């Protein structure tokens, strides 16, 4: 008995597979499927040919090379040979190259931020009216309460522990010197920077990263606006103004915490406390403290802007970038504070 011949059309698309292809695949008798007229097929046609190859009762004739490749099963990822594991030197080399590339990208953002925040201001740009005051309120004033409270409590904690030791040697009077010098030189600017890194740095990264994900940064570029100049520069000036003020408030709060311990716990009089305070406050320390706080503010904004502009992906990547920004900012601030300690 001769075998039945089934001829395929020139185009195998989804519509044909749904209307005619199902009947061919469901053919029970032995048949020959002629493919010589086929000239093109889509993904549905590719799937049709793969199913056709599995039918034992259907003999396929006049296959083209393209159809033959389409009938071959796709590679199974699980069956692929595992990649060769990198050795120690390859791993270190890759990480070094990646770190160098990231550092170069971050350095470009820093240079642009400083340039457009200084010399670039001479080039006229239409900034939104009141943007500086708005950023100062968000970045600085919003952190005032938490900064004052935390540094006040830290001042109390440090003073109590120091007072316990000083009392054993009858050196209660030196607590004021310890608190004043420690708060002005190190603890005040450092705590203000860490609090701002957690609050303002994370907010900056999340804001810029969200703009990047929603393609608002690309829209600014399309309109001929520099994202650094339009988005980062107002924050640059706002945090440069508010950070030293927050550092001063944090220092005052920490000193007040130490004064409270000296007055209540050690029983020192107000006159003695104020006299020791006047003796140990040094203008040079105050100036260096303000310089440190200014450097910290630039580091916070720089790191926040870098991670925000480096986001690729969706909402999940925004969260990851925000976390990295806070961790990196705190780490860099602590290292910078340690380096400043060797300066004076």
Short mmCIF file of the C-alpha atoms (twelve columns), coordinates in Angstrom:
data_MODEL
# 
_entry.id   MODEL 
# 
loop_
_atom_site.group_PDB 
_atom_site.id 
_atom_site.type_symbol 
_atom_site.label_atom_id 
_atom_site.label_alt_id 
_atom_site.label_comp_id 
_atom_site.label_asym_id 
_atom_site.label_seq_id 
_atom_site.Cartn_x 
_atom_site.Cartn_y 
_atom_site.Cartn_z 
_atom_site.pdbx_PDB_model_num 
ATOM 1   C CA . UNK A 1   0.000  0.000  0.000  1 
ATOM 2   C CA . UNK A 2   1.561  3.349  -1.055 1 
ATOM 3   C CA . UNK A 3   2.318  5.875  1.685  1 
ATOM 4   C CA . UNK A 4   0.286  9.060  1.771  1 
ATOM 5   C CA . UNK A 5   2.207  12.247 0.912  1 
ATOM 6   C CA . UNK A 6   1.645  15.413 2.958  1 
ATOM 7   C CA . UNK A 7   3.024  18.582 1.349  1 
ATOM 8   C CA . UNK A 8   3.945  21.547 3.538  1 
ATOM 9   C CA . UNK A 9   3.300  25.123 2.316  1 
ATOM 10  C CA . UNK A 10  5.937  27.745 1.597  1 
ATOM 11  C CA . UNK A 11  5.411  29.545 4.928  1 
ATOM 12  C CA . UNK A 12  5.066  27.747 8.255  1 
ATOM 13  C CA . UNK A 13  3.712  30.273 10.735 1 
ATOM 14  C CA . UNK A 14  1.621  30.172 13.873 1 
ATOM 15  C CA . UNK A 15  -1.711 30.453 12.038 1 
ATOM 16  C CA . UNK A 16  -0.890 27.499 9.777  1 
ATOM 17  C CA . UNK A 17  0.365  25.376 12.687 1 
ATOM 18  C CA . UNK A 18  -2.845 25.982 14.607 1 
ATOM 19  C CA . UNK A 19  -5.093 25.250 11.610 1 
ATOM 20  C CA . UNK A 20  -3.269 22.593 9.543  1 
ATOM 21  C CA . UNK A 21  -0.173 21.543 11.451 1 
ATOM 22  C CA . UNK A 22  -2.098 19.867 14.286 1 
ATOM 23  C CA . UNK A 23  -3.791 17.478 11.856 1 
ATOM 24  C CA . UNK A 24  -0.437 16.434 10.385 1 
ATOM 25  C CA . UNK A 25  1.064  15.813 13.819 1 
ATOM 26  C CA . UNK A 26  -1.974 13.739 14.792 1 
ATOM 27  C CA . UNK A 27  -1.738 11.560 11.643 1 
ATOM 28  C CA . UNK A 28  -1.830 7.874  12.644 1 
ATOM 29  C CA . UNK A 29  -1.000 6.170  9.337  1 
ATOM 30  C CA . UNK A 30  2.437  6.013  7.786  1 
ATOM 31  C CA . UNK A 31  2.945  9.077  5.631  1 
ATOM 32  C CA . UNK A 32  5.619  11.100 3.864  1 
ATOM 33  C CA . UNK A 33  5.922  14.792 4.740  1 
ATOM 34  C CA . UNK A 34  7.325  16.743 1.774  1 
ATOM 35  C CA . UNK A 35  9.263  19.872 2.892  1 
ATOM 36  C CA . UNK A 36  10.733 20.922 -0.428 1 
ATOM 37  C CA . UNK A 37  8.397  23.899 -0.851 1 
ATOM 38  C CA . UNK A 38  9.081  25.416 2.597  1 
ATOM 39  C CA . UNK A 39  10.857 28.752 2.314  1 
ATOM 40  C CA . UNK A 40  10.314 30.391 5.706  1 
ATOM 41  C CA . UNK A 41  9.063  29.573 9.187  1 
ATOM 42  C CA . UNK A 42  8.759  31.354 12.536 1 
ATOM 43  C CA . UNK A 43  9.203  30.119 16.125 1 
ATOM 44  C CA . UNK A 44  5.903  28.207 15.909 1 
ATOM 45  C CA . UNK A 45  7.185  26.531 12.742 1 
ATOM 46  C CA . UNK A 46  10.429 25.644 14.480 1 
ATOM 47  C CA . UNK A 47  8.454  23.953 17.258 1 
ATOM 48  C CA . UNK A 48  6.340  22.152 14.622 1 
ATOM 49  C CA . UNK A 49  9.439  20.668 12.953 1 
ATOM 50  C CA . UNK A 50  10.805 19.467 16.297 1 
ATOM 51  C CA . UNK A 51  7.540  17.704 17.072 1 
ATOM 52  C CA . UNK A 52  7.459  16.328 13.531 1 
ATOM 53  C CA . UNK A 53  10.870 14.738 13.987 1 
ATOM 54  C CA . UNK A 54  9.569  12.773 16.999 1 
ATOM 55  C CA . UNK A 55  6.744  11.087 15.004 1 
ATOM 56  C CA . UNK A 56  7.868  7.548  14.043 1 
ATOM 57  C CA . UNK A 57  5.140  7.061  11.425 1 
ATOM 58  C CA . UNK A 58  5.992  10.250 9.522  1 
ATOM 59  C CA . UNK A 59  8.885  10.203 7.046  1 
ATOM 60  C CA . UNK A 60  10.313 13.614 6.236  1 
ATOM 61  C CA . UNK A 61  11.705 14.296 2.771  1 
ATOM 62  C CA . UNK A 62  13.567 17.124 1.009  1 
ATOM 63  C CA . UNK A 63  14.866 18.778 4.164  1 
ATOM 64  C CA . UNK A 64  16.780 22.008 3.783  1 
ATOM 65  C CA . UNK A 65  19.772 22.813 5.981  1 
ATOM 66  C CA . UNK A 66  17.757 25.469 7.804  1 
ATOM 67  C CA . UNK A 67  14.970 23.019 8.658  1 
ATOM 68  C CA . UNK A 68  17.532 20.425 9.722  1 
ATOM 69  C CA . UNK A 69  19.071 22.902 12.182 1 
ATOM 70  C CA . UNK A 70  15.603 23.852 13.440 1 
ATOM 71  C CA . UNK A 71  14.794 20.196 14.169 1 
ATOM 72  C CA . UNK A 72  17.862 19.774 16.360 1 
ATOM 73  C CA . UNK A 73  17.069 20.108 20.090 1 
ATOM 74  C CA . UNK A 74  18.341 23.213 21.867 1 
ATOM 75  C CA . UNK A 75  21.258 22.802 24.207 1 
ATOM 76  C CA . UNK A 76  20.342 21.992 27.752 1 
ATOM 77  C CA . UNK A 77  22.163 24.301 30.102 1 
ATOM 78  C CA . UNK A 78  22.327 21.577 32.733 1 
ATOM 79  C CA . UNK A 79  24.151 19.281 30.333 1 
ATOM 80  C CA . UNK A 80  26.801 21.824 29.476 1 
ATOM 81  C CA . UNK A 81  30.220 21.193 30.847 1 
ATOM 82  C CA . UNK A 82  30.871 23.316 33.916 1 
ATOM 83  C CA . UNK A 83  33.022 26.368 33.458 1 
ATOM 84  C CA . UNK A 84  36.564 26.114 34.522 1 
ATOM 85  C CA . UNK A 85  36.979 27.517 37.983 1 
ATOM 86  C CA . UNK A 86  39.221 30.548 38.142 1 
ATOM 87  C CA . UNK A 87  42.439 30.151 40.031 1 
ATOM 88  C CA . UNK A 88  43.520 32.540 42.743 1 
ATOM 89  C CA . UNK A 89  45.519 34.856 40.494 1 
ATOM 90  C CA . UNK A 90  42.752 35.120 37.871 1 
ATOM 91  C CA . UNK A 91  40.226 35.931 40.573 1 
ATOM 92  C CA . UNK A 92  42.451 38.589 42.124 1 
ATOM 93  C CA . UNK A 93  43.201 40.033 38.688 1 
ATOM 94  C CA . UNK A 94  39.522 40.285 37.738 1 
ATOM 95  C CA . UNK A 95  38.637 41.948 41.024 1 
ATOM 96  C CA . UNK A 96  41.534 44.380 40.658 1 
ATOM 97  C CA . UNK A 97  40.492 45.369 37.147 1 
ATOM 98  C CA . UNK A 98  36.855 45.780 38.194 1 
ATOM 99  C CA . UNK A 99  37.853 47.876 41.201 1 
ATOM 100 C CA . UNK A 100 40.047 50.068 38.987 1 
ATOM 101 C CA . UNK A 101 37.224 50.603 36.477 1 
ATOM 102 C CA . UNK A 102 34.767 51.463 39.254 1 
ATOM 103 C CA . UNK A 103 37.247 53.884 40.793 1 
ATOM 104 C CA . UNK A 104 37.743 55.634 37.443 1 
ATOM 105 C CA . UNK A 105 33.980 55.946 36.957 1 
ATOM 106 C CA . UNK A 106 33.561 57.306 40.475 1 
ATOM 107 C CA . UNK A 107 36.434 59.748 39.938 1 
ATOM 108 C CA . UNK A 108 34.734 61.126 36.824 1 
ATOM 109 C CA . UNK A 109 31.575 61.812 38.832 1 
ATOM 110 C CA . UNK A 110 33.625 63.503 41.582 1 
ATOM 111 C CA . UNK A 111 35.408 65.767 39.089 1 
ATOM 112 C CA . UNK A 112 32.131 66.706 37.414 1 
ATOM 113 C CA . UNK A 113 30.468 67.353 40.773 1 
ATOM 114 C CA . UNK A 114 33.257 69.655 41.963 1 
ATOM 115 C CA . UNK A 115 33.580 71.429 38.600 1 
ATOM 116 C CA . UNK A 116 29.873 72.089 38.057 1 
ATOM 117 C CA . UNK A 117 29.559 73.058 41.707 1 
ATOM 118 C CA . UNK A 118 32.309 75.703 41.412 1 
ATOM 119 C CA . UNK A 119 33.513 76.960 38.029 1 
ATOM 120 C CA . UNK A 120 30.503 75.527 36.242 1 
ATOM 121 C CA . UNK A 121 28.228 77.921 38.115 1 
ATOM 122 C CA . UNK A 122 29.552 80.705 35.866 1 
ATOM 123 C CA . UNK A 123 27.677 79.077 32.999 1 
ATOM 124 C CA . UNK A 124 24.075 80.203 33.156 1 
ATOM 125 C CA . UNK A 125 21.589 77.413 33.800 1 
ATOM 126 C CA . UNK A 126 17.875 77.558 34.487 1 
ATOM 127 C CA . UNK A 127 17.605 75.896 37.872 1 
ATOM 128 C CA . UNK A 128 14.260 75.520 39.514 1 
ATOM 129 C CA . UNK A 129 13.558 78.449 41.822 1 
ATOM 130 C CA . UNK A 130 14.025 77.626 45.493 1 
ATOM 131 C CA . UNK A 131 15.788 74.307 44.836 1 
ATOM 132 C CA . UNK A 132 18.728 75.157 47.134 1 
ATOM 133 C CA . UNK A 133 16.477 75.980 50.091 1 
ATOM 134 C CA . UNK A 134 14.457 72.829 49.488 1 
ATOM 135 C CA . UNK A 135 17.578 70.658 49.428 1 
ATOM 136 C CA . UNK A 136 18.977 72.338 52.545 1 
ATOM 137 C CA . UNK A 137 15.728 71.584 54.350 1 
ATOM 138 C CA . UNK A 138 15.675 67.945 53.236 1 
ATOM 139 C CA . UNK A 139 19.373 67.183 53.687 1 
ATOM 140 C CA . UNK A 140 20.166 69.285 56.752 1 
ATOM 141 C CA . UNK A 141 17.198 70.475 58.768 1 
ATOM 142 C CA . UNK A 142 15.510 67.088 58.627 1 
ATOM 143 C CA . UNK A 143 18.546 65.487 60.307 1 
ATOM 144 C CA . UNK A 144 18.929 68.122 63.035 1 
ATOM 145 C CA . UNK A 145 16.798 66.416 65.691 1 
ATOM 146 C CA . UNK A 146 18.248 62.930 65.382 1 
ATOM 147 C CA . UNK A 147 21.803 64.289 65.186 1 
ATOM 148 C CA . UNK A 148 21.404 66.407 68.338 1 
ATOM 149 C CA . UNK A 149 19.787 63.595 70.329 1 
ATOM 150 C CA . UNK A 150 22.248 60.862 69.381 1 
ATOM 151 C CA . UNK A 151 25.374 62.930 69.980 1 
ATOM 152 C CA . UNK A 152 23.966 64.147 73.312 1 
ATOM 153 C CA . UNK A 153 23.482 60.532 74.423 1 
ATOM 154 C CA . UNK A 154 26.903 59.547 73.101 1 
ATOM 155 C CA . UNK A 155 28.434 62.447 75.044 1 
ATOM 156 C CA . UNK A 156 26.751 61.181 78.218 1 
ATOM 157 C CA . UNK A 157 27.894 57.587 77.635 1 
ATOM 158 C CA . UNK A 158 31.520 58.557 76.979 1 
ATOM 159 C CA . UNK A 159 31.588 60.990 79.883 1 
ATOM 160 C CA . UNK A 160 30.199 58.468 82.365 1 
ATOM 161 C CA . UNK A 161 32.775 55.842 81.424 1 
ATOM 162 C CA . UNK A 162 35.585 58.403 81.562 1 
ATOM 163 C CA . UNK A 163 34.353 59.855 84.873 1 
ATOM 164 C CA . UNK A 164 34.439 56.430 86.529 1 
ATOM 165 C CA . UNK A 165 38.122 56.074 85.681 1 
ATOM 166 C CA . UNK A 166 39.097 59.671 86.469 1 
ATOM 167 C CA . UNK A 167 37.402 59.590 89.876 1 
ATOM 168 C CA . UNK A 168 39.694 56.761 90.987 1 
ATOM 169 C CA . UNK A 169 42.683 59.092 90.581 1 
ATOM 170 C CA . UNK A 170 40.989 62.241 91.840 1 
ATOM 171 C CA . UNK A 171 41.202 63.798 88.375 1 
ATOM 172 C CA . UNK A 172 37.532 64.754 88.001 1 
ATOM 173 C CA . UNK A 173 38.394 68.173 86.651 1 
ATOM 174 C CA . UNK A 174 40.022 66.680 83.532 1 
ATOM 175 C CA . UNK A 175 36.688 65.307 82.323 1 
ATOM 176 C CA . UNK A 176 35.801 68.708 80.850 1 
ATOM 177 C CA . UNK A 177 39.052 68.813 78.858 1 
ATOM 178 C CA . UNK A 178 38.481 65.274 77.596 1 
ATOM 179 C CA . UNK A 179 34.917 65.967 76.492 1 
ATOM 180 C CA . UNK A 180 35.621 69.333 74.858 1 
ATOM 181 C CA . UNK A 181 38.709 68.246 72.918 1 
ATOM 182 C CA . UNK A 182 37.275 64.855 71.975 1 
ATOM 183 C CA . UNK A 183 33.970 66.250 70.760 1 
ATOM 184 C CA . UNK A 184 35.447 69.138 68.793 1 
ATOM 185 C CA . UNK A 185 38.269 67.222 67.178 1 
ATOM 186 C CA . UNK A 186 36.753 63.823 66.467 1 
ATOM 187 C CA . UNK A 187 33.418 62.687 67.812 1 
ATOM 188 C CA . UNK A 188 31.220 65.628 66.813 1 
ATOM 189 C CA . UNK A 189 32.085 65.753 63.078 1 
ATOM 190 C CA . UNK A 190 32.389 61.976 62.865 1 
ATOM 191 C CA . UNK A 191 28.986 61.227 64.412 1 
ATOM 192 C CA . UNK A 192 27.293 63.910 62.330 1 
ATOM 193 C CA . UNK A 193 28.837 62.416 59.181 1 
ATOM 194 C CA . UNK A 194 27.821 58.857 60.073 1 
ATOM 195 C CA . UNK A 195 24.245 59.938 60.805 1 
ATOM 196 C CA . UNK A 196 24.080 61.873 57.532 1 
ATOM 197 C CA . UNK A 197 25.554 58.922 55.635 1 
ATOM 198 C CA . UNK A 198 22.752 56.714 56.932 1 
ATOM 199 C CA . UNK A 199 20.003 59.268 56.444 1 
ATOM 200 C CA . UNK A 200 20.963 61.702 53.694 1 
ATOM 201 C CA . UNK A 201 23.351 59.449 51.766 1 
ATOM 202 C CA . UNK A 202 20.784 56.674 51.453 1 
ATOM 203 C CA . UNK A 203 18.058 59.133 50.426 1 
ATOM 204 C CA . UNK A 204 20.321 60.645 47.751 1 
ATOM 205 C CA . UNK A 205 21.198 57.243 46.316 1 
ATOM 206 C CA . UNK A 206 17.577 56.078 46.313 1 
ATOM 207 C CA . UNK A 207 16.393 59.278 44.629 1 
ATOM 208 C CA . UNK A 208 19.002 59.263 41.863 1 
ATOM 209 C CA . UNK A 209 18.742 55.488 41.364 1 
ATOM 210 C CA . UNK A 210 14.961 55.741 40.999 1 
ATOM 211 C CA . UNK A 211 15.419 58.490 38.421 1 
ATOM 212 C CA . UNK A 212 17.891 56.243 36.582 1 
ATOM 213 C CA . UNK A 213 15.555 53.229 36.616 1 
ATOM 214 C CA . UNK A 214 12.589 55.314 35.440 1 
ATOM 215 C CA . UNK A 215 14.804 56.772 32.660 1 
ATOM 216 C CA . UNK A 216 14.485 60.324 33.978 1 
ATOM 217 C CA . UNK A 217 18.272 60.687 33.798 1 
ATOM 218 C CA . UNK A 218 18.155 59.705 30.120 1 
ATOM 219 C CA . UNK A 219 15.355 62.236 29.608 1 
ATOM 220 C CA . UNK A 220 17.564 64.995 31.068 1 
ATOM 221 C CA . UNK A 221 20.367 64.043 28.688 1 
ATOM 222 C CA . UNK A 222 17.914 64.091 25.787 1 
ATOM 223 C CA . UNK A 223 16.901 67.643 26.725 1 
ATOM 224 C CA . UNK A 224 20.560 68.684 26.734 1 
ATOM 225 C CA . UNK A 225 20.893 68.881 30.517 1 
ATOM 226 C CA . UNK A 226 23.826 67.466 32.447 1 
ATOM 227 C CA . UNK A 227 22.425 65.179 35.207 1 
ATOM 228 C CA . UNK A 228 25.310 66.042 37.512 1 
ATOM 229 C CA . UNK A 229 24.702 69.755 37.087 1 
ATOM 230 C CA . UNK A 230 20.939 69.564 37.279 1 
ATOM 231 C CA . UNK A 231 20.480 66.941 40.033 1 
ATOM 232 C CA . UNK A 232 23.694 66.727 42.065 1 
ATOM 233 C CA . UNK A 233 24.930 70.334 42.195 1 
ATOM 234 C CA . UNK A 234 21.976 71.674 44.260 1 
ATOM 235 C CA . UNK A 235 22.581 68.833 46.715 1 
ATOM 236 C CA . UNK A 236 26.303 69.615 46.650 1 
ATOM 237 C CA . UNK A 237 25.773 73.183 47.833 1 
ATOM 238 C CA . UNK A 238 23.000 72.244 50.246 1 
ATOM 239 C CA . UNK A 239 25.066 69.605 52.043 1 
ATOM 240 C CA . UNK A 240 28.186 71.812 51.955 1 
ATOM 241 C CA . UNK A 241 26.279 74.487 53.882 1 
ATOM 242 C CA . UNK A 242 24.302 72.287 56.250 1 
ATOM 243 C CA . UNK A 243 26.950 69.704 57.165 1 
ATOM 244 C CA . UNK A 244 29.280 72.111 59.038 1 
ATOM 245 C CA . UNK A 245 26.260 73.507 60.879 1 
ATOM 246 C CA . UNK A 246 25.142 70.007 61.823 1 
ATOM 247 C CA . UNK A 247 28.685 69.226 62.942 1 
ATOM 248 C CA . UNK A 248 28.631 72.266 65.227 1 
ATOM 249 C CA . UNK A 249 25.254 71.215 66.649 1 
ATOM 250 C CA . UNK A 250 26.502 67.657 67.185 1 
ATOM 251 C CA . UNK A 251 29.610 68.955 68.966 1 
ATOM 252 C CA . UNK A 252 27.547 71.226 71.209 1 
ATOM 253 C CA . UNK A 253 25.161 68.372 72.027 1 
ATOM 254 C CA . UNK A 254 28.028 66.041 72.944 1 
ATOM 255 C CA . UNK A 255 29.644 68.700 75.130 1 
ATOM 256 C CA . UNK A 256 26.330 69.364 76.869 1 
ATOM 257 C CA . UNK A 257 26.067 65.643 77.598 1 
ATOM 258 C CA . UNK A 258 29.534 65.750 79.159 1 
ATOM 259 C CA . UNK A 259 28.642 68.860 81.178 1 
ATOM 260 C CA . UNK A 260 25.538 67.106 82.511 1 
ATOM 261 C CA . UNK A 261 27.639 64.184 83.719 1 
ATOM 262 C CA . UNK A 262 30.228 66.517 85.268 1 
ATOM 263 C CA . UNK A 263 27.544 68.505 87.098 1 
ATOM 264 C CA . UNK A 264 25.274 65.638 88.205 1 
ATOM 265 C CA . UNK A 265 27.626 62.680 88.593 1 
ATOM 266 C CA . UNK A 266 30.914 64.356 89.602 1 
ATOM 267 C CA . UNK A 267 29.327 67.339 91.379 1 
ATOM 268 C CA . UNK A 268 31.432 70.000 89.629 1 
ATOM 269 C CA . UNK A 269 30.067 73.529 89.832 1 
ATOM 270 C CA . UNK A 270 28.920 75.548 86.827 1 
ATOM 271 C CA . UNK A 271 31.774 78.046 87.316 1 
ATOM 272 C CA . UNK A 272 34.412 75.319 87.220 1 
ATOM 273 C CA . UNK A 273 32.827 73.706 84.198 1 
ATOM 274 C CA . UNK A 274 32.699 76.972 82.237 1 
ATOM 275 C CA . UNK A 275 36.240 77.915 83.266 1 
ATOM 276 C CA . UNK A 276 37.630 74.585 82.050 1 
ATOM 277 C CA . UNK A 277 35.562 74.855 78.894 1 
ATOM 278 C CA . UNK A 278 37.042 78.283 78.070 1 
ATOM 279 C CA . UNK A 279 40.561 77.016 78.746 1 
ATOM 280 C CA . UNK A 280 40.310 73.981 76.435 1 
ATOM 281 C CA . UNK A 281 38.412 75.314 73.456 1 
ATOM 282 C CA . UNK A 282 40.910 76.168 70.698 1 
ATOM 283 C CA . UNK A 283 40.075 78.029 67.499 1 
ATOM 284 C CA . UNK A 284 42.397 75.809 65.452 1 
ATOM 285 C CA . UNK A 285 40.492 72.715 66.543 1 
ATOM 286 C CA . UNK A 286 37.186 74.313 65.581 1 
ATOM 287 C CA . UNK A 287 38.465 75.288 62.132 1 
ATOM 288 C CA . UNK A 288 39.855 71.815 61.451 1 
ATOM 289 C CA . UNK A 289 36.577 70.304 62.670 1 
ATOM 290 C CA . UNK A 290 34.647 72.393 60.139 1 
ATOM 291 C CA . UNK A 291 37.055 71.390 57.356 1 
ATOM 292 C CA . UNK A 292 36.605 67.724 58.264 1 
ATOM 293 C CA . UNK A 293 32.827 68.049 58.232 1 
ATOM 294 C CA . UNK A 294 32.977 69.713 54.802 1 
ATOM 295 C CA . UNK A 295 35.123 66.883 53.409 1 
ATOM 296 C CA . UNK A 296 32.767 64.313 54.927 1 
ATOM 297 C CA . UNK A 297 29.782 65.988 53.274 1 
ATOM 298 C CA . UNK A 298 31.432 65.811 49.842 1 
ATOM 299 C CA . UNK A 299 32.287 62.150 50.372 1 
ATOM 300 C CA . UNK A 300 28.703 61.319 51.342 1 
ATOM 301 C CA . UNK A 301 27.242 63.060 48.300 1 
ATOM 302 C CA . UNK A 302 29.890 61.688 45.941 1 
ATOM 303 C CA . UNK A 303 29.328 58.084 47.009 1 
ATOM 304 C CA . UNK A 304 25.551 58.497 46.976 1 
ATOM 305 C CA . UNK A 305 25.587 60.009 43.474 1 
ATOM 306 C CA . UNK A 306 27.963 57.349 42.151 1 
ATOM 307 C CA . UNK A 307 25.891 54.394 43.319 1 
ATOM 308 C CA . UNK A 308 22.690 56.100 42.205 1 
ATOM 309 C CA . UNK A 309 23.970 56.729 38.674 1 
ATOM 310 C CA . UNK A 310 25.482 53.234 38.430 1 
ATOM 311 C CA . UNK A 311 22.196 51.381 38.919 1 
ATOM 312 C CA . UNK A 312 21.188 48.919 36.213 1 
ATOM 313 C CA . UNK A 313 17.910 47.039 36.476 1 
ATOM 314 C CA . UNK A 314 14.749 47.550 38.510 1 
ATOM 315 C CA . UNK A 315 13.537 48.262 42.007 1 
ATOM 316 C CA . UNK A 316 15.611 45.492 43.564 1 
ATOM 317 C CA . UNK A 317 18.813 47.088 42.280 1 
ATOM 318 C CA . UNK A 318 17.775 50.413 43.838 1 
ATOM 319 C CA . UNK A 319 17.692 48.766 47.261 1 
ATOM 320 C CA . UNK A 320 21.049 47.095 46.724 1 
ATOM 321 C CA . UNK A 321 22.639 50.346 45.579 1 
ATOM 322 C CA . UNK A 322 21.270 52.173 48.622 1 
ATOM 323 C CA . UNK A 323 22.715 49.563 50.980 1 
ATOM 324 C CA . UNK A 324 26.104 49.675 49.257 1 
ATOM 325 C CA . UNK A 325 26.076 53.464 49.397 1 
ATOM 326 C CA . UNK A 326 25.545 53.608 53.168 1 
ATOM 327 C CA . UNK A 327 28.120 50.917 53.940 1 
ATOM 328 C CA . UNK A 328 30.741 52.448 51.647 1 
ATOM 329 C CA . UNK A 329 30.134 55.983 52.906 1 
ATOM 330 C CA . UNK A 330 30.530 55.008 56.561 1 
ATOM 331 C CA . UNK A 331 33.652 52.985 55.750 1 
ATOM 332 C CA . UNK A 332 35.245 55.837 53.793 1 
ATOM 333 C CA . UNK A 333 34.310 58.400 56.466 1 
ATOM 334 C CA . UNK A 334 35.955 56.360 59.229 1 
ATOM 335 C CA . UNK A 335 39.120 55.921 57.129 1 
ATOM 336 C CA . UNK A 336 39.200 59.659 56.344 1 
ATOM 337 C CA . UNK A 337 38.748 60.507 60.033 1 
ATOM 338 C CA . UNK A 338 41.667 58.235 60.875 1 
ATOM 339 C CA . UNK A 339 43.840 59.956 58.268 1 
ATOM 340 C CA . UNK A 340 42.871 63.365 59.638 1 
ATOM 341 C CA . UNK A 341 44.032 62.188 63.077 1 
ATOM 342 C CA . UNK A 342 47.596 62.067 61.785 1 
ATOM 343 C CA . UNK A 343 47.418 65.634 60.474 1 
ATOM 344 C CA . UNK A 344 47.068 67.308 63.866 1 
# 
